[in-house]
Structures are given as C-alpha cells and as structure tokens.
Amino acid sequence: MDFFDSHCHLDPMRYLGEVPEVVARARTAGVTGMAVIGTRAADSEAAADLAGREPGLVAAAGIHPNDVHEVAPGEWDRIVTLAEAGRVAAIGETGLDWYRDHAPRDEQREWFDRHVRLAQRLSLPLVIHTRESIGDVLGMIREAVGRGPLMAILHAFTGSALEAAEAIDLGCHLGFAGMVTFRSSAMLREVAATVPSDRLLVETDSPFLSPEPLRGKRNEPANVVHTARCLALARGESLGALAAATTANARRVFRCR
C-alpha cells in the first residue's frame, strides 16, 4: 500500500536536523508521497529545496494566517518567486484563524485573498488553514470561485457534515489529520464518512496533531498510516482501498506521480 501525507511541516529546526531520518521512516512505513507545507518565506524555500532533492515530495509556499502581522519586507515577493519559478506544487498554508487571533482579522482576510488570487493566477491548488472560521473561509472561497477556477484543500478539517458538504460543492478537498483518531472525535469520524472518496485526503500536520496511539509525542509523516486506518474503519472501507483513493487524490491535486 502507498500512502500520501498531504500536509506536513519538515522544518529542520522542528526535527533537530533529523529530516533525512524522518523521511526514511516514512518511506519504510509506505508513505511514498508527502506535501511539505510552508508557513513563512524561509521554510517555504526550505520545503522547495527538500522537494527538489527527495523523490515523491512536493512543496507549498505561503504565509500562515497567525504570522501575517509580522511579515518582513520582501517575504511575499519570495513566495511569488517560488511559485512563478515552478518550484512549488501549491500555495499556502493560508487561511483564517479566529481561535488564536494573533493577527488582526482584517489583515488575515487581506493576506488570505492575496494567496487565493496567486493560486488562481498560476492555476495551483490552495492549502487552507481554518480554525473557528469555517463560515468566513467558505464565504471567501465562494467569492473566489465566482471569479474563476480554484482547487482548495481544507487541511485538518474539523467542520460539520453541512460545512463539509458546502465545501465539496465549492470543489474543495478535505484533509483529515490526527484529531479524527481521538476518542472524543466520534462526530468528526461521522463527518469523514460522508466525504466522497474522490475528495478525501489524509495528513499528519507533522510535527503537530499526533494520532492515537501516539498523542503527546512528536508527529511525523510515517504516522499518517494510523490516521488512514482510523478513517478506513469509520468509512467501512479496507485500508488498502482508502490508501489507494487518498494517494490518487493527492497525486492528482498536486500534479505529481
């Protein structure tokens, strides 16, 4: 079985220089594809460099909504340069975070719109972070879709079945991370069971959101297998079928083999 971790962060600082070992463990676990997601210009460039060296890896470039209030001069230009040079397969991580509220909401909206328009201009998928902001995120996606095509990925999805259905109607893919495995997440597993198989993605959000039975430990892409197994059980599918579908979806979205 081949698995594809559709959202991970492999910043060397987070892994104490162990990124090659982390990638090797993922391959041993059957994770043949990984999308390495940037949250600032520097780690977006590092993600692009890593993807350029490692077969099966792709990168995304963006600025996280919690950081938009402290963007340095020239950072956005570096994101655009990466994207226009074809060094990344997606734009993001971007979106809206009403939980932490580190950055003013008007600035988050402005930066989210900036990422959306770049993704649309370059026909690249958009990786979206949403926390306690799903209604506003879907509203901005709806507005963007009115302008032209947009392939959006709602990563670490935790919304309701109605919100999932609306996102799917807008052409989104939904990524499920370690939270879906938590004992308290029965309702989220029910939502995951409603998602069409061609819109489903599985992810780790490494080094965060470690799945059961590894909660409290540093997460890494190899652990996407635990989340996939939980999703397969919730959906009444075999692990092989879920792995095949989510891997095919990720390769289609990120346009990689």
C-alpha positions in Angstrom: 0.0 0.0 0.0 1.2 3.5 -0.8 0.2 6.4 1.4 0.5 10.2 0.7 0.8 12.6 3.6 -1.0 15.6 2.1 0.2 18.1 4.8 3.4 18.0 6.8 6.0 20.5 8.0 9.6 19.2 7.8 11.4 22.3 9.0 14.9 21.1 10.1 14.5 23.3 13.3 11.5 21.3 14.3 13.2 17.9 13.8 16.6 18.8 15.2 18.4 18.1 12.0 16.7 14.6 11.7 14.8 15.3 8.5 16.5 12.6 6.4 15.7 10.0 9.1 12.1 11.2 9.3 11.7 10.9 5.5 13.3 7.4 5.6 11.0 6.3 8.3 8.0 7.5 6.3 9.2 5.5 3.3 9.6 2.4 5.4 6.0 2.8 6.6 4.8 3.0 2.9 4.4 6.8 2.7 5.7 7.4 -0.8 4.4 10.9 -1.1 4.5 14.0 1.1 3.4 17.6 0.7 5.8 19.8 2.7 3.9 23.0 3.6 5.5 26.4 4.2 4.3 28.9 6.7 6.8 31.7 6.0 9.2 32.6 3.2 12.2 30.8 4.7 10.5 27.5 5.4 8.7 27.6 2.1 12.1 27.9 0.4 13.5 25.1 2.6 10.4 23.0 1.6 11.1 23.6 -2.1 14.7 22.7 -1.7 13.8 19.5 0.1 11.2 18.6 -2.5 13.8 19.2 -5.2 16.1 16.6 -3.6 13.7 13.9 -2.5 11.6 11.9 -4.9 7.9 11.8 -4.0 7.9 15.1 -2.1 6.2 18.3 -3.2 6.2 21.7 -1.6 3.8 24.5 -0.9 4.7 28.2 -0.3 2.7 30.6 1.8 2.4 32.6 5.0 0.4 31.3 7.9 -2.5 33.5 9.0 -1.2 33.7 12.5 2.0 35.3 11.1 0.7 37.9 8.6 1.0 40.8 11.1 4.8 40.3 11.3 5.7 39.6 7.6 9.1 41.1 6.8 9.7 43.3 3.8 10.2 41.2 0.7 8.7 37.9 2.1 5.7 37.9 -0.1 7.9 38.5 -3.2 9.9 35.4 -2.2 6.7 33.4 -2.1 5.7 34.7 -5.5 9.1 33.9 -6.9 9.0 30.3 -5.7 5.5 29.9 -7.2 6.3 31.6 -10.6 9.5 29.6 -10.9 7.5 26.3 -10.7 9.4 25.2 -7.5 6.2 24.5 -5.5 3.1 22.5 -6.3 0.7 24.6 -4.2 0.1 27.9 -2.5 -0.2 28.0 1.3 -0.6 27.5 4.1 -3.0 30.4 4.3 -6.5 31.0 5.6 -8.2 32.4 8.7 -7.7 31.6 12.4 -10.3 33.1 14.7 -9.1 30.9 17.6 -5.7 32.3 18.3 -6.3 35.8 16.8 -2.6 36.5 16.8 -3.1 38.7 13.7 -5.9 41.3 13.2 -8.8 39.7 11.3 -8.7 42.3 8.6 -5.1 41.6 7.9 -5.8 37.8 7.8 -8.5 38.4 5.3 -6.3 40.6 3.1 -3.5 38.0 3.1 -5.8 35.1 2.5 -7.2 36.9 -0.5 -3.7 37.6 -1.7 -2.9 33.8 -1.6 -6.2 32.9 -3.3 -5.5 35.2 -6.2 -2.0 34.0 -6.6 -3.2 30.4 -6.7 -5.9 31.3 -9.3 -3.4 33.2 -11.4 -1.0 30.3 -11.5 -3.6 27.5 -11.6 -2.1 26.0 -8.4 -4.0 24.3 -5.5 -4.5 26.3 -2.4 -3.8 24.9 1.1 -6.1 26.4 3.7 -6.0 26.6 7.5 -9.3 27.3 9.2 -9.9 27.4 12.9 -13.2 28.6 14.2 -13.5 30.5 10.9 -15.1 27.9 8.5 -18.0 30.1 7.6 -15.8 33.1 6.6 -13.4 30.8 4.8 -16.2 29.2 2.8 -17.5 32.7 2.0 -14.2 33.8 0.6 -13.8 30.6 -1.4 -17.3 31.1 -2.8 -16.4 34.6 -3.9 -13.1 33.3 -5.5 -14.9 30.6 -7.3 -17.2 33.2 -8.8 -14.1 34.8 -10.4 -12.7 31.6 -11.8 -11.5 28.1 -11.1 -9.9 27.3 -7.7 -8.8 24.0 -6.2 -8.8 24.4 -2.5 -7.7 22.0 0.2 -9.2 22.4 3.7 -6.5 20.9 5.8 -7.1 19.3 9.2 -10.8 19.6 8.6 -12.9 19.6 11.8 -16.2 21.1 10.5 -19.7 19.7 10.5 -21.3 17.5 7.8 -23.2 20.5 6.4 -19.9 22.5 6.2 -18.2 19.6 4.6 -21.0 19.3 2.0 -20.8 23.0 1.2 -17.0 22.8 0.8 -17.4 19.8 -1.5 -20.0 21.7 -3.6 -17.4 24.5 -4.0 -14.9 22.0 -5.3 -12.8 21.6 -2.2 -10.8 18.6 -1.0 -10.9 17.8 2.7 -7.8 16.6 4.6 -8.2 14.7 7.9 -5.4 14.7 10.4 -4.7 13.1 13.8 -7.8 14.6 15.5 -10.0 12.2 13.7 -8.4 9.4 15.7 -9.1 10.9 19.1 -11.6 9.2 21.4 -13.5 12.4 21.7 -13.8 12.8 17.9 -16.8 10.4 17.1 -18.7 13.2 15.4 -15.7 14.1 13.2 -15.4 10.5 12.2 -19.1 10.6 11.2 -18.3 13.6 9.1 -15.4 11.9 7.4 -17.6 9.0 6.5 -19.8 11.4 4.4 -16.9 12.8 2.2 -16.9 11.4 -1.4 -13.8 9.2 -1.9 -12.5 11.4 -4.7 -12.3 14.5 -2.3 -10.7 12.8 0.7 -7.1 13.4 1.8 -5.2 12.1 4.8 -2.4 14.0 6.5 -0.3 14.4 9.7 0.3 18.1 10.0 3.6 16.9 11.4 5.1 17.7 13.9 1.7 18.5 15.4 -1.5 16.6 16.0 -0.1 13.1 16.6 -2.8 10.5 16.2 -3.8 7.8 18.7 -1.9 5.9 20.0 0.9 8.4 19.8 -0.7 11.5 21.3 1.8 13.7 23.2 4.7 12.6 21.0 6.2 14.5 18.1 4.4 13.6 15.0 5.9 12.7 11.6 4.7 11.5 8.2 5.1 7.8 9.0 2.2 8.2 11.4 -0.3 9.0 8.6 -0.9 5.3 8.5 -2.6 5.4 11.9 -5.0 8.1 10.7 -5.7 6.3 7.4 -6.5 3.1 9.4 -9.0 5.1 11.6 -10.6 6.7 8.6 -11.0 3.4 6.8 -12.7 1.9 9.8 -15.0 4.9 10.1 -15.9 4.7 6.4 -16.4 0.9 6.4 -13.6 0.5 3.8 -10.4 -1.6 3.7 -7.2 0.2 4.5 -5.9 -0.7 1.0 -8.9 1.0 -0.7 -8.6 4.1 1.4 -4.9 4.3 0.8 -5.3 3.9 -2.9 -8.1 6.6 -3.1 -6.4 9.2 -0.9 -3.0 8.7 -2.6 -4.5 9.0 -6.1 -6.4 12.2 -4.9 -3.2 13.8 -3.6 -1.2 13.0 -6.7 -3.9 14.4 -8.8 -4.3 17.6 -6.7 -0.5 18.2 -6.5 0.1 17.0 -10.1 2.8 14.6 -9.2 3.5 10.9 -9.9 
